[in-house]
């Protein structure tokens, strides 16, 4: 069964002086030109992409580890999305730290890299020039 997820956005005013609001689920946040391309202090669409990527990646990694017989105790992932005005999103850095009893460093590294390649959000972001991964196995 297919699941359809929706979000809403409204923008009012000109590009640099205007502002907008995004909403989905229980989240609602304001965004502006400054919050995207300067240090504006509000949210921005790239943070939403980062949250989606971190969440999807963590779930994909958990699924791979569990399928291999090593269910994780925890997986914490941060995604950092870089955007350049006039260029677009130029890179994403995923950093994950996982506590996985009984898994070897090699098996963890293999699962971590595979999760980056096959998670649905990574696939949706395939046009991003650089998506890198730093995966750490907690001991």
PAKOL-427573 format. One record per residue: residue in one letter; x, y, z of N, C-alpha, C in turn. Coordinates in steps of 0.2 Angstrom, whole numbers, plus 2048, in hexadecimal, padded with zeros to 3 digits. Example, Ala and Ser with C-alpha at 12.3 -4.5 7.8 and 13.67 -1.06 7.14 Angstrom:
<nodes>
A8427E482783E7EA8278427F0827
S8407F58238447FB824840800827
</nodes>
This chain:
<nodes>
X8047FA800800800800804806800
X80380B7FC8078117FB804816800
X80981A80380881F808809826805
X80582A805806831803807836809
X80C83980980E83E80E80D84580B
X80B84A80F80A85080C80C855811
X80E85B80E81086181280E86780E
X80D86C81280A87380F80F878810
X80F87D80B81388380C810889809
X81188E80C80E89580981389A80A
X81489E8058198A38058158AA803
X8178AF8078148B68068198BB805
X8188BF7FF81D8C47FE8228C27F9
X8278C77F982D8C67F48328C17F7
X8368BF7F383B8BA7F583F8BC7FB
X8428C27FB8478C48008438C7806
X83D8CA80583A8CD80B8348C980E
X8328C580A82C8C180C82E8BB811
X8298B781282A8B28178248AC815
X8268A68188218A181782189C81D
X81C89881C81B89382181A88C81E
X81D88782181D88081F81987C825
X81587782381287382881186C825
X81286782A81086082981085D82F
X80C85883080B85483680985983C
X80D85984180D85E846812863846
X81686484181B86984081886F83C
X81A87583E81887B83B81E87F83C
X82188283782688783782788C832
X82989283482A89883083189782D
X83189A82783789B8238388A181F
X83E8A381E83F8A981A8458A8816
X8468AD81184C8AD80D8538AD812
X8528B18178588B181C8598AA81F
X8548A78218558A082485889B820
X85789C81985A898814861899812
X8638A08118698A280E86D8A6813
X86B8A881986F8AC81D86E8A8824
X86F8AB82A86E8A98308678AB833
X8628A983085B8AC8318588AA838
X85A8A483B8578A284185089E841
X84D89E83B84789A83A848894837
X84389083584488A83284688B82A
X84788682684788681F84687F81C
X84587F816844879812849874813
X84F87681385587281385586E81A
X85387181F85386E82684E868825
X84886982284386482184685E81D
X84A86081884E85B814852857818
X85685A81D85B857821857853826
X85285582984E85182E84C84A82A
X84984B82484684582084C84081F
X85284381D85783F81B85A83B821
X85B83F82785D83C82D85983682F
X85283882F84D83383284D82D82D
X84D82E82784C828822853824822
X85982782285F82382385F81F829
X85D82282F85E81E835859818835
X85381983284F81383185180E82C
X85481082785780B82285D807825
X86180B82986780782C864802831
X85F80483585C80083A85A7F9836
X8567FA8318537F582D8597F082A
X85E7F38288647EF8258677EB82B
X8687EE83086C7EB8368677E5839
X8617E783A85C7E283C85C7DC838
X85B7DD83185B7D782D8617D382D
X8677D682F86D7D282F86E7CF836
X8697CF83A8697CC84186C7D1846
X86D7D78458707DC84A86C7E284B
X8667E184E8627E78508657EC854
X8657F28528687F78568657F985C
X8697FC8618667FF867864806865
X86880986286781086086B81285A
X86881785686B81A850869821850
X86E82585186D82D85187182F84A
X86D83384686F83684086E83D83F
X87384183D87284883B874848834
X86F84C83187084E82A871856829
X87785882687885F82587886081D
X87386481C87286681587586D813
X87986D80E87C87480C878876806
X87687D8068738808008778867FF
X8788887F887B88E7F68768927F2
X8758987F387189C7F087289C7E8
X86E89B7E486F89B7DD8728957DA
X8738907DF87688A7DC8718847DE
X86F8847E586B87E7E786F87A7EC
X86C8757EE86F8707F387586D7F0
X87B86E7F388186C7F18848667F4
X8818647FA88485F7FE88085D804
X88085780687D85480C882850810
X88385181688884D81A88384A81F
X88484381F88083F82488583D829
X88483D82F88883B835884837839
X88683083A88282C83E886828843
X88382784988682384E88181E851
X88381885187F81385288280E858
X87D80C85C87F80786187C80085F
X8807FB85D87D7F585A8817EF85D
X87E7EC8628817E68658837E1860
X8897DE86088B7D885D88D7D9855
X88D7DF85388E7E084C8967E284B
X8997E08468A07E18458A07E8841
X8A67EB8428A77F283F8A67F2837
X8A87EC8348A87EB82D8A07EB82B
X89D7E782F8967E682D8927EC82E
X8937F08338907F68348917FB82F
X8987FC82D89A8008288967FE821
X8967F881F8927F681988B7F881A
X8887F681F8817F8820880800820
X88480482388380B82388480E81C
X88980B81888980E81188480C80D
X88180580E87C80380A87580780B
X87480981286E80D81486E813810
X87481681087581D80C87381D805
X8748178028738167FB86C8157FA
X8688117FE86280E7FD85C812800
X85D81680585881980985481D804
X84D81D8048498217FF84B8287FF
X84C82B80484E833804855834800
X85A82F8028608307FE85F82F7F6
X85A82B7F585982A7EE8558307EB
X8518337EF84D8397EC85283E7EB
X85783E7EF85C8447EF8628427EB
X86283E7E686783B7E286A8417DE
X8678467DC86A84B7D886F8507DC
X86F84F7E38748537E787B8517E5
X87F8567E48868547E288A84F7E7
X8898507ED88D84D7F288984B7F8
X8888457F988584280088A83E803
X88D84080889283C80C890839812
X89383581589183181B897830820
X89683282689B83082B89782B830
X89982583089582083589A81E83A
X89781E84089B81C84689781784A
X89A81184C89880C85089A80D857
X89580E85B89780F862899809865
X89E80986A89F80286D89D802874
</nodes>
